[in-house]
Amino acid sequence: MATKIQIDQFLASEPIAMAGVSRNPKKFGRVAFEELSRKGLNLLPVNPNVESINGTNCYPDIQHLPENVKSLVIMTKKDQTASMVEGALAKGIRNIWIQQFSETPEALALLKGKDVNLITGQCILMHHKPDSFHKFHRNIKRFFGGLPK
């Protein structure tokens, strides 16, 4: 499990690319992008099917991200996660957050033994200024000892 230090390090490493930001405003990747952006996180969406999301330039793939991007949140479907990890490693991105339910054994195997700050099994919305449902969920995890320490 990731530690609180790893999570804090990740969240402090802006700008953060986010792969899996949907065009559909009802999909989780889009909701997460909008909520985290509203809360001040500097995010760069990655989606090959759209040029911008809410006025923010969208990148077609990880290779087209600016050089100063050192962090990536992966919120893709499982069949795309490994290719996102490969792209991140090729780009030199060493802070990788694979959103819970996006991780796959194949993607994790690609990261094994690499010098990467890897976060898995966690919802980023519970760790960056959580409110409403995510704050409640965070408090439940804290009560039962499930939060990273």
N, C-alpha and C positions, 0 to 999 in steps of 0.2 A: 504494500500500500504506500502511496505517496505520503510525504510528510508535509506539515504545515509550512515548513521552510521552502520546500520545493514549490508548493502552490503559490506562496508569496513571491518567490523568485519569478515564477512564470507570469503572474499578473503584473509585475513591475517591469516586464520586458516589452514595452510597447514600442512601435505598433505591433499588433498581433493579427496575423492572418487567420481567417476563419473559412475553412472549406466546408461546403454543404449548406451555404446560405441559399434558401429557396426563393424562387420568384413568387411563390404562393405565400401570402402573408399569414396563412393559417398553419403552415408547417413549422415544426419545432425549430429548425435551423434559422428560419426567418424571425420567429418570435424571439429566440435567444439573441440574435444579432441586434434586433431593435432594442431589446431591454438592456443589454450590456452597453450599447452605444449611448442610450439615454442616460445611463449611470456613469458616463464619462470615460469608458474604456475606448481607446483608439484602435478600431478594428478595420481591417481591409478584407472585404468579402472576396471569395474565390468561387466563381461559377462560370463555366464556359458558355452558358446560354443567355447571358444578359450583360449589357455594358455598364449599368449602374443600378444600385438598389438604394432607394430613398435619397438620391443625389450623391451617393458615395460611389466613386469609381470601382467597378468590379473587375477583378483579374480573371483571365480565362483559365489559368493554371498556376501552379506554384512557381514555375520557372520564370514567369513574367512579373513576379512580385519585386518590389524595390529591394536593393541590397541590404538596407538597414533592418529588414524584417528577420528576426531571429526566433520567432515563436509562431506556432501554428496550433489552432484548435481544429480537430477533425470531427465533423458532425455528419459525415456522409453515410450512405447505406453501406452495409458491411462489405458488399462486393467491390466497393471503391476504396476502402480504407488502406489496404496494402499499397495500392498505387500512390495514394497520398503520402504515405510514409516514405516510399521510394523517392518521390519528388522532393520531400522535405530534406532527406539525407543528402540528395544530390545538390540541393541548393545551399546546404550548410546550416540548415535550421536545426538547432540543438535543444529547443524547448518544445516539446510535443505533448499536447493534451488530447488524448483520444476520449471523446465524450462517452459516457457510459452507454452501452448498447451499440456502439460503433466498433468496438474492439473485436479483433479476430485473432485466432492463433497464428495465422500467417503474418499478420501485421506485427504482432508482438515478437515473433521469431526474427523478423527483419531488424528489430531494435535490440535484440539480445546481444550483450557485450559491447554495445556502442556507448560512447560518451554522450548520453542524452539525458536531459531532465524530462523524464517520462511520467505523465500522470494519466492513470486509467481508473475506471470504476467510480469516477466522481462526476457530479454535475457542476459545471462551471457557474451556473446561476446560484448555487448554494454558497459559493466562495467569493463572489464579487458583489458586495453590498446587497445581500439577499433581502427581499421583502415578500410580503404576502405568503403564498404557498411555499416558496423556497426558504423563507425564514423559518416557517413552521417545521418544514422537513429537516432543516439544519438543526433546529432545537431538539427534535426527536432523535436524530443521529447522535447529537452531543449527549443526551440523556442516557442513551444505551451504549455509549463509548465507541460509536462508529465513525467519529470525525478524525481526520488525520491529526497527529500530534507532532 
